[in-house]
Structures are given as structure tokens and as C-alpha cells.
């Protein structure tokens, strides 16, 4: 039985084998992890489909393989009995699968990054304590060992830290550089009075936390208002393809999620315009938790048509976000702060203390002009300030 490189998502065509947990000749159980593969979106384990003995390993770690590639051969007990029977009658197979095609050694469980760090540090694997699966040495083990050795050396002067970029950071960096090189970014921003939103949050917040198990933030309200505004400004809910603008009928919101300051993931809230505020909040919470526990699937990270980035919890004033290619715009929700502002009412203008926040949109000037973006932001502001959010939560 062959172990095959699986389809890890509808947009994933290949991945890099970063680890092999078994050696040729070792027994494997059904669904036991044999390989670790890293795509441009996630890392995943590839299990054995059947119990048996790993007779042949067909790929090296560090090699990029396409979907459908044979990675290894597992011989089941039935196949083993058949092979022994053929041998007893003097017959020998044309290809002897008992001999691995690739020579395996202790380094087979080391990722390319770990091998490089070992070489640069002049260390051998037996000098580093591995905390990974089956004692495998991880990147964190290497960095910890190197830092500890530097601290213990009485003659060593303080040295700059070498921090290799992790997978998420590498992908984020490459995506950001490509986006800036591709799209002429333009930033526009509006101030929004979140008085109506705060009225709903303050009235229902405690009850919501008990019912749902998480806090009611500004983000689901902003996402609901974004969906309303995108209906009136469809060119913003679009992606570029060569010289054409693909205007999407579905509204699939990408939600930018910080992963422990290690990088950025953007899971997708599909058909957000068909959900209530409560439905949006629940799905966002599910996606955020999956991102931070490394349980997102490749499909969770594909298909976005517009992205919302939320830095508000850090109290930021205004952020110029980088467009999530091939989308044409992205919105930043920054901190909401109490400020004195002019409030218009039938008796005249008055000064009031209101929760004011900034919504900033970066857009691709190839797709539309500033007037279109500004009109969208005005529509978004009107939705947030005028909708009866308390009624919608009920």
C-alpha cells in the first residue's frame, strides 16, 4: 500500500516534506504519522493508511512534492505472507522492496533548518536534547541550546541573537513584499462614533459572555456593517486577475489574526453577509481559536474577497494595512477612545463624550479611485452609527 501526498486544500498543489518519523523496516499503525509536510499555508501530518511495515521511503526530507506523489510503501501482513510464499517457491520479485531506495540515517528526522543550525554551530545531533516527537530536535531546541551555550561561556561577549524566520513569518513577509510591488496602495480613513455599538455592548456584554463564552467586541459589528456597505460598492469586493477585475457575488471576509506575535494568518469568514451579528461573532471566534491552536485547514485560508484587520485591542490610532493579494482593498479597525465631539440634535449642536474610532482602508488604485473608496467609507460609517445594534442582538 502506497502513502500518497494528499490534497491538503483545494488551492494546494504541492508541499515540502519537513520530517519523516519512521525508518524503512519499522512497523507502523494505521493512521500513525509517518511524514510531516509543510505547504504555503499550513503544516500537516501524513499518516499511514494501513498497519504494516514501512518497506520503502521514496522521498527525502526537504524535498518539494506535488499532490499525488508516492511518498512511501507500507507492506501489510497479507502482502508479507504472499512475499514469503513466493520466496519459499524460489521466486523473487523484480523489485525488492525490502531494500529502501534511499539510505536513511539519524539525520532523517531533522528538518532542513535544524540541519543548517547544527552545521553553523558546529554541533552534532547527540549534543542537543530534542523535545519533539520521538525525541526529534526542533528549531526551538536549537535556538535554546545555542543561547544557553553562549550564556554559560565565561569569556563569551554578548552576541546578537540570530532568529530564523518561522514558516508563518516567511510567508507573511513574502506576501507583503509582493503586495507592495503589485498594487499602488492608497490610504483613506474616517472617524466613527461607536455610541450605538457601545450601547449594545454595554447592555448585553455581561450576558453575552456567559452565553457565548467569549467577549462581545467591536469586530462583529464592523464586519456586519462592511457587508452592508459592500453591497452598494461591489468593486471593493473584488480581486484582480491579469487585466480584469473579478467582482465577487459572495462576501467572504478575511479576518487577520495575530499568532502569538510569530506571524499573521487570515482565515476566511464565508458568506458573511448571510449571517447575523451573533453568527458573525461566533464564526470569528471559532476561526481565531483555530488559528491560534494551529488547527486551520488550507480551505479555511482561501477564497477571501475582502479583509478586515483589527489592531484596536492595542489602542492604535490609525494603521495603513497591506492589501491581501489578489484582493483590492483591506480595512483596519483601530482603537476606540472616548473623546469630546460635536453632536447634532434638534435643539442645536452640543459637545458630548463619545467612543470614537478610526476605520482606515488601503485600496488598490488600479481598481477604483479615491471618490469610490471615500463613498464606501461614508456608507460604512453611516451603517455603524445609525443601525439599532441592540435590537439586532435581541
Secondary structure as GFF3:
##gff-version 3
##sequence-region A 1 394
A	DSSP	beta_strand	2	4	.	.	.	ID=ss1
A	DSSP	beta_strand	14	20	.	.	.	ID=ss2
A	DSSP	beta_strand	27	28	.	.	.	ID=ss3
A	DSSP	beta_strand	33	38	.	.	.	ID=ss4
A	DSSP	beta_strand	43	47	.	.	.	ID=ss5
A	DSSP	beta_strand	52	57	.	.	.	ID=ss6
A	DSSP	beta_strand	64	66	.	.	.	ID=ss7
A	DSSP	beta_strand	70	75	.	.	.	ID=ss8
A	DSSP	alpha_helix	77	88	.	.	.	ID=ss9
A	DSSP	three_ten_helix	106	109	.	.	.	ID=ss10
A	DSSP	alpha_helix	112	121	.	.	.	ID=ss11
A	DSSP	three_ten_helix	125	127	.	.	.	ID=ss12
A	DSSP	three_ten_helix	133	135	.	.	.	ID=ss13
A	DSSP	alpha_helix	139	152	.	.	.	ID=ss14
A	DSSP	alpha_helix	167	182	.	.	.	ID=ss15
A	DSSP	beta_strand	185	193	.	.	.	ID=ss16
A	DSSP	alpha_helix	195	212	.	.	.	ID=ss17
A	DSSP	alpha_helix	219	232	.	.	.	ID=ss18
A	DSSP	three_ten_helix	234	236	.	.	.	ID=ss19
A	DSSP	beta_strand	238	241	.	.	.	ID=ss20
A	DSSP	beta_strand	244	247	.	.	.	ID=ss21
A	DSSP	beta_strand	253	258	.	.	.	ID=ss22
A	DSSP	beta_strand	264	269	.	.	.	ID=ss23
A	DSSP	three_ten_helix	272	274	.	.	.	ID=ss24
A	DSSP	alpha_helix	277	292	.	.	.	ID=ss25
A	DSSP	three_ten_helix	298	301	.	.	.	ID=ss26
A	DSSP	beta_strand	306	310	.	.	.	ID=ss27
A	DSSP	three_ten_helix	312	314	.	.	.	ID=ss28
A	DSSP	beta_strand	329	345	.	.	.	ID=ss29
A	DSSP	beta_strand	348	364	.	.	.	ID=ss30
A	DSSP	alpha_helix	370	386	.	.	.	ID=ss31
A	DSSP	alpha_helix	389	393	.	.	.	ID=ss32
###
